[in-house]
Each structure stands twice: as C-alpha cells, then as structure tokens.
Amino acid sequence: MKAIFLSKKRIFNYEVIIVGAGIAGISAAKIFDKNNISNIVIEANNRLGGRAKKAQKSFGSWFDLGCSYLHEGDINPLTSIAKRLKISISNEKGDLFSIEKTKYFSKNNKFSLKKVGLLKNSYNDFLKNLNFHKNKVKDSSLSSCLNKVDPCYPIIFDYLTGLNAVEANFVSKIDFASVNDGKDLIIESGLAKMIDRWAKGVNIIVDSPVMKINWKKDIIEVHTNKQKYFSKSIILTVSNGVLANQDIKFIPNLPDYKMQAVQNLPMGILNKIGVLFKEGTFKEKDIGWYVALLDKDTDNKLEIISFEIRKIEKEHMIFFFGGKKGLDIENFPEKYYRSIVKFIKYQFGKRIKNNIIEIIHSSWGKDPYTKGSYSYALPGHSSERALLKKPLEKKVYFAGEATIKNYYGTCHGAYISGADAAKEIISKLNN
Ligand SMILES: Cc1cc2nc3c(=O)[nH]c(=O)nc-3n(C[C@H](O)[C@H](O)[C@H](O)COP(=O)(O)OP(=O)(O)OC[C@H]3O[C@@H](n4cnc5c(N)ncnc54)[C@H](O)[C@@H]3O)c2cc1C
C-alpha cells in the first residue's frame, strides 16, 4: 500500500496509522490492506511480532520466547491462518495441559493415580466456584474460589499463577471467569516464525518508537524518534505496560478514565527458561507437559515447577515461571539456571543433565517495549477493559490483548481486538 507523498521533507500521509507491529497491529493492517485503505504500522523495535518473539536460530528458531500455544484452537483465527500458510499444527486433541495427560512428579516418585483423581476433584470444585461467579456483579480475588486447606491447593494456585502471570490473590475472578476453555494447539515450527510469514506484505516501519501523539486537531500528528507522520485515525496497540509508563506523550493527555483503566489492568510477568539438549536425549514418550512438586528441603525456592519437553527440530525443556518467580528470573537468572540443572540431574539423571547444551530465558518485565507479559484485571476492575478499548473522538482507537474482555492475554485476543478496531474505522469511513 503506497503512502501519499506530501513534500520533499519525507512527510507521509495515511488514512490510518497503527502503533505497534504485534499481532493486534498486523491484524488491523491486513484488514485495511484488503479494503484498500492507506495505512502504516509504526514499530519501536527492530523486528515485528511484539510478544511473538523467537529465540536465536542456534537455540532452535521454532523456540518461542513469548506466545507459543494457540488457545481456544477451534475458534482461534490463527489456526486458520496456519492452515492457509500450510504450517503444521500438532496436538490435534488439544489437551496437552489436561490433568490426565500431565506427568506429575512428587518428590522422587510419580504422582499416584489416586492423587491425580483428588487433583481433578479439587480442580472441578474450583471451576464450580468460578462458574458461580461468572455473571455476578460483586467481584473479589480469584484465590477466593480456591479452598486453602485442600492438599491440592498449592498445585492449582501455581497453575493459576502461570496462566495469569501473577498470583491468584491479585486477579479479578469475574475477569478470569469470562475466558473460555478450549483446545490448546501447538505450531510445530514456532508461532513467532508463523507471525513473520503472515505479516509479509504489510507496510511496517521498524526501529521507530512513537514518542508523541498530537490528536487535538482533525489530522493527527505522530512523532517518532526520526520523523513526523499524519493520519485521520490512529490505532494504538502498545501494551498497558507502555501506556502506564507514559512512554508516549499525548496532546491532549489521555482522559483520566483511560489512565485509570490502564492502572487497573496491570501487566503480569510470565517468563520462560529454555534448556537445549543434545540430539537423542529424549524419547517420544518423554514429550509432554510436566508438573513437579519438589521437596522443600531439597530446594526451598522452586517448590512447584511446570515445564514442557518438546522434540521438534531440536530437543528442549521449557520451564514456565509466573508472578514473583517470573520477575525474580530477570534479576537472578543464574540462580534459577543452577536450580534447574540440579532438578534435571535429580529427576532425570546425570546422563540427561550432561546433555545440556545451552540455557536461555525471557525477560518480559525488562523489555522496554512491553514492560510485562500480559494484562490481568485487579478485583473489581474487569469492566474497565471496555473503557480501555473505547475510542477517543472517533480518531484514536485502542487495540491489543488488554482491550478485549473474553480473550485478554492471548494471541487470538490481540488478533480480534486489532480486527475490531479496523472494522470500526472502516464503518466510520463508509458513513
Ligand atoms: C511469555 C509469554 C507467553 C505467552 N504465551 C501465550 C500463548 O501460549 N498463547 C497465547 O495466545 N498468548 C500468549 N501470550 C500472550 C500473547 O503473546 C499476547 O497477548 C499477544 O502477543 C499481544 O499482542 P499485541 O499485539 O496486543 O501486543 P504486542 O505484541 O506487545 O504488540 C505491541 C507492539 O507495540 C510496540 N511498541 C511498544 N511501544 C511502542 C512505541 N512507543 N512506538 C511504536 N511501537 C511500540 C511493541 O514493540 C510491540 O511490537 C504470552 C505472552 C508472553 C509474554
């Protein structure tokens, strides 16, 4: 899509400017392209994809440092995109994380069938409590749906911390209850790699952090570190971490209700630690999702750890840490690396431990263009996702995972939010 050239000063004019080339931004741009509406995506980073980010090739280019699973696989628009791009999707059953399929380690033993049954009952009780609150007005923390004296409480609490990227006592139960369950699918060659392919042809300019947006007049001015752009509408897809930190100056300022929504929908932290092994380390039967309950005396810091073993082009263990531990990894990665190596030796043996080639970790809290992993709602503030989304004077539109109620914190949520904003602008143009 060509821009309109205004002057020799390289000032361009677009119908719509999209800030951020994550999934929300790309999804909006694709819709404008289809409808022949001039647009540009301005991206701060030196790459596209946002929280869809791949590791360096030597580690395994399928390895996703950010998003990797297609949740709600049956209705997820990225599932159809994968099929269209002829990208293979594994785990068609989509129940990788189910209690029945999870491989549990407890101290030195596998979880007994009896304990799995108890865990299933406890989880069902939690779901019943959660469902009860689904359409209620009075909100409180998600942890209030858990039974603290239940022996399975720590396992469910840890699971919820990973899902929400923050401990369940900080999360709105109404917000969490609004999310649907569904199949979890895996893009074998990597989700970030797929996003790169899907984005081909979209008009994206990288290395251009937007510093200032002046939306006072009919024509909006967008200032990057390099130049000024003009458009009639703008879609902001930056994370709530970026908005909360006021990295972009707005003239006039964003209204108070908008900034309050940003504060009440903060960013949680989920980080991954990836371990690369020599070829031939794992067998087919080792592949899958694991939860290990460690002996507190053995290692006081890592009481419960969750990880996946994958064997695609290379062999990896992928450890997930949410909330406080997720944040801690960014400050003390070596401490976590040591604990993980110790755990691998203890649980899988010296041979597997000696096959480790490299360990890496993500740092979403310190990422200057995300400032966190994904949003959660504080108790009592779930409805503010709608306020975050609300456009300003039919000029400034908001998209991105935090703006979408039933799908927040996900790739399909980001995709749908970008598409929604684009469609709203198109309908404004048609009227
Ligand atoms: C560790 C981790 C694991 C996850 N796992 C999953 C998963 O398995 N499945 C799933 O569905 N979801 C998962 N998610 C969530 C998912 O990645 C996000 O919900 C989704 O990618 C958000 O897309 P977005 O377009 O809303 O935002 P982003 O991807 O953050 O895009 C916003 C873009 O704006 C850019 N930007 C920021 N500031 C500026 C500026 N000043 N000027 C210009 N550009 C700017 C950023 O660089 C970024 O590219 C995970 C996230 C993390 C961090």
The ligand as an SDF file (V2000), in Angstrom:
LIG
                    3D

 53 58  0  0  0  0  0  0  0  0999 V2000
    5.9950  -15.4630   27.9560 C   0  0  0  0  0  0  0  0  0  0  0  0
    4.6740  -15.2940   27.2690 C   0  0  0  0  0  0  0  0  0  0  0  0
    3.9480  -16.4100   26.9030 C   0  0  0  0  0  0  0  0  0  0  0  0
    2.7250  -16.2700   26.2610 C   0  0  0  0  0  0  0  0  0  0  0  0
    2.0670  -17.3820   25.8390 N   0  0  0  0  0  0  0  0  0  0  0  0
    0.9480  -17.2630   25.1090 C   0  0  0  0  0  0  0  0  0  0  0  0
    0.3820  -18.4040   24.4760 C   0  0  0  0  0  0  0  0  0  0  0  0
    0.9400  -19.5120   24.5630 O   0  0  0  0  0  0  0  0  0  0  0  0
   -0.7710  -18.2320   23.7690 N   0  0  0  0  0  0  0  0  0  0  0  0
   -1.3690  -17.0130   23.6300 C   0  0  0  0  0  0  0  0  0  0  0  0
   -2.4210  -16.9260   22.9820 O   0  0  0  0  0  0  0  0  0  0  0  0
   -0.8210  -15.8970   24.1760 N   0  0  0  0  0  0  0  0  0  0  0  0
    0.3230  -15.9950   24.8900 C   0  0  0  0  0  0  0  0  0  0  0  0
    0.9370  -14.8780   25.3880 N   0  0  0  0  0  0  0  0  0  0  0  0
    0.2650  -13.5730   25.2130 C   0  0  0  0  0  0  0  0  0  0  0  0
    0.4380  -13.0310   23.7960 C   0  0  0  0  0  0  0  0  0  0  0  0
    1.7880  -13.0890   23.4320 O   0  0  0  0  0  0  0  0  0  0  0  0
   -0.0210  -11.5690   23.7510 C   0  0  0  0  0  0  0  0  0  0  0  0
   -1.3440  -11.4760   24.2730 O   0  0  0  0  0  0  0  0  0  0  0  0
   -0.0450  -11.0060   22.3330 C   0  0  0  0  0  0  0  0  0  0  0  0
    1.1230  -11.3420   21.6250 O   0  0  0  0  0  0  0  0  0  0  0  0
   -0.1860   -9.4800   22.4330 C   0  0  0  0  0  0  0  0  0  0  0  0
   -0.2000   -8.9100   21.1430 O   0  0  0  0  0  0  0  0  0  0  0  0
   -0.4550   -7.3460   20.9880 P   0  0  0  0  0  0  0  0  0  0  0  0
   -0.4270   -7.0510   19.5580 O   0  0  0  0  0  0  0  0  0  0  0  0
   -1.6410   -6.9720   21.7870 O   0  0  0  0  0  0  0  0  0  0  0  0
    0.7700   -6.6490   21.7540 O   0  0  0  0  0  0  0  0  0  0  0  0
    2.3340   -6.6820   21.4450 P   0  0  0  0  0  0  0  0  0  0  0  0
    2.7270   -7.9870   20.8860 O   0  0  0  0  0  0  0  0  0  0  0  0
    3.0190   -6.2070   22.6750 O   0  0  0  0  0  0  0  0  0  0  0  0
    2.4850   -5.5850   20.3100 O   0  0  0  0  0  0  0  0  0  0  0  0
    2.6240   -4.2240   20.5900 C   0  0  0  0  0  0  0  0  0  0  0  0
    3.7780   -3.6820   19.7690 C   0  0  0  0  0  0  0  0  0  0  0  0
    3.9370   -2.2860   20.0800 O   0  0  0  0  0  0  0  0  0  0  0  0
    5.3220   -1.9870   20.0340 C   0  0  0  0  0  0  0  0  0  0  0  0
    5.5700   -0.7300   20.7470 N   0  0  0  0  0  0  0  0  0  0  0  0
    5.6670   -0.5150   22.0710 C   0  0  0  0  0  0  0  0  0  0  0  0
    5.9020    0.7940   22.3150 N   0  0  0  0  0  0  0  0  0  0  0  0
    5.9260    1.4180   21.1240 C   0  0  0  0  0  0  0  0  0  0  0  0
    6.1250    2.7700   20.7130 C   0  0  0  0  0  0  0  0  0  0  0  0
    6.3500    3.7570   21.5940 N   0  0  0  0  0  0  0  0  0  0  0  0
    6.1110    3.0500   19.3920 N   0  0  0  0  0  0  0  0  0  0  0  0
    5.8960    2.0690   18.4760 C   0  0  0  0  0  0  0  0  0  0  0  0
    5.7080    0.7780   18.8090 N   0  0  0  0  0  0  0  0  0  0  0  0
    5.7160    0.4470   20.1110 C   0  0  0  0  0  0  0  0  0  0  0  0
    5.9610   -3.2000   20.6670 C   0  0  0  0  0  0  0  0  0  0  0  0
    7.3370   -3.2980   20.3410 O   0  0  0  0  0  0  0  0  0  0  0  0
    5.1190   -4.3370   20.0900 C   0  0  0  0  0  0  0  0  0  0  0  0
    5.6820   -4.8520   18.9020 O   0  0  0  0  0  0  0  0  0  0  0  0
    2.1930  -14.9790   26.0010 C   0  0  0  0  0  0  0  0  0  0  0  0
    2.9300  -13.8500   26.3550 C   0  0  0  0  0  0  0  0  0  0  0  0
    4.1640  -13.9990   26.9680 C   0  0  0  0  0  0  0  0  0  0  0  0
    4.9750  -12.7600   27.2890 C   0  0  0  0  0  0  0  0  0  0  0  0
  1  2  1  0
  2  3  1  0
  2 52  2  0
  3  4  2  0
  4  5  1  0
  4 50  1  0
  5  6  2  0
  6  7  1  0
  6 13  1  0
  7  8  2  0
  7  9  1  0
  9 10  1  0
 10 11  2  0
 10 12  1  0
 12 13  2  0
 13 14  1  0
 14 15  1  0
 14 50  1  0
 15 16  1  0
 16 17  1  0
 16 18  1  0
 18 19  1  0
 18 20  1  0
 20 21  1  0
 20 22  1  0
 22 23  1  0
 23 24  1  0
 24 25  2  0
 24 26  1  0
 24 27  1  0
 27 28  1  0
 28 29  2  0
 28 30  1  0
 28 31  1  0
 31 32  1  0
 32 33  1  0
 33 34  1  0
 33 48  1  0
 34 35  1  0
 35 36  1  0
 35 46  1  0
 36 37  1  0
 36 45  1  0
 37 38  2  0
 38 39  1  0
 39 40  1  0
 39 45  2  0
 40 41  1  0
 40 42  2  0
 42 43  1  0
 43 44  2  0
 44 45  1  0
 46 47  1  0
 46 48  1  0
 48 49  1  0
 50 51  2  0
 51 52  1  0
 52 53  1  0
M  END
$$$$
